[in-house]
Amino acid sequence: MSWSQTLKNRQQIRARIEAGNEIGVMFSDIRGFSSYTARQGDRAAYHLSKLHEELLEKTIEGNGGFIAKTMGDGIMTAFSDSSQGIKTATRLQQEIRSRNKQFPEDPIDVGIGLTCGTPIMIDADLIGHSVNLSQRLSSSAKGGQILVTERVRSAATLQEGLHYLSLGERELKGLGRQHIYEIAWLAEVSRLSDGEDRLTLVLTERGTVVIEPAKQQLADTHQGRARNNQGARFHRLKRGLSHFTRKAMDAPLHTSDIAREYNLDQVEVFPIGKDVIVQLENKNLRLRRVDPAAASAFLTKLNGSKKQHARPPAASGKKTENPCRK
């Protein structure tokens, strides 16, 4: 990003604030940065933060924005309006999705929060309610999510292929209850989340399942035995499942151990009461307290997509004998 363009964008944003007009404020935050640093070391963490910044810089200049602050695992960005921020946020998530497909054994996740308002601008820094709100949204977002406020939804028209998804009201620390919307940027067919909204599965039109983990990077897996009158049914189902799936019943699984996108033939879903076991190739997740109707709908869509994207069987090459020949 050229310095002259950065300066121009910054001056335009300052002029809008001084005129009392709203600007877009975006926070993007790397999920699991502390655990990544402990696992991979400081140098690897530094390269990860620089990758995050470089991916942002690819699109920020043309969208009228500038990077206001970097904080290791997070970056604050400002735009002349929230529509420009949405374009940048979408592009960033697309770039990360492409990167994770190239390196499935070492995925990274970024959660994004976007607001609009008239913060106070000091040099290149911003302070104010819209800044705090954007940071809270970013912290609440799962990897791959873009969360926005009601104000952004009302002000910004989405480009083709995107749509707003209402997530209802949520309590944001220090800021009270806010109605939150997600910008659905994946061409999705269906989605399924656990009861605590710590993990979401997104079935895409491309014929894949995308994993969106929450900030704590831990899938909520079963850590005890079934109780009460569901116990016998639980164990009967458990015995009938594969070895890999049975392991998910008893051991927690960190999402750093799994890829972020799977082909349909690598995914199996097993509803068990209010829980769902998701078998991902040779890894497994347990989603607890899932809405049974949502699980049934997702499974129906998943099976339908598997049939739609099924590959025709390869020809064996063996000649078939003509039954009319003697």
Summary of the structure (lengths in Angstrom):
residues: 326
radius of gyration: 22.8
end to end distance: 77.0
largest distance: 94.0
contacts: 1040
relative contact order: 0.11
helix: 39%
strand: 30%
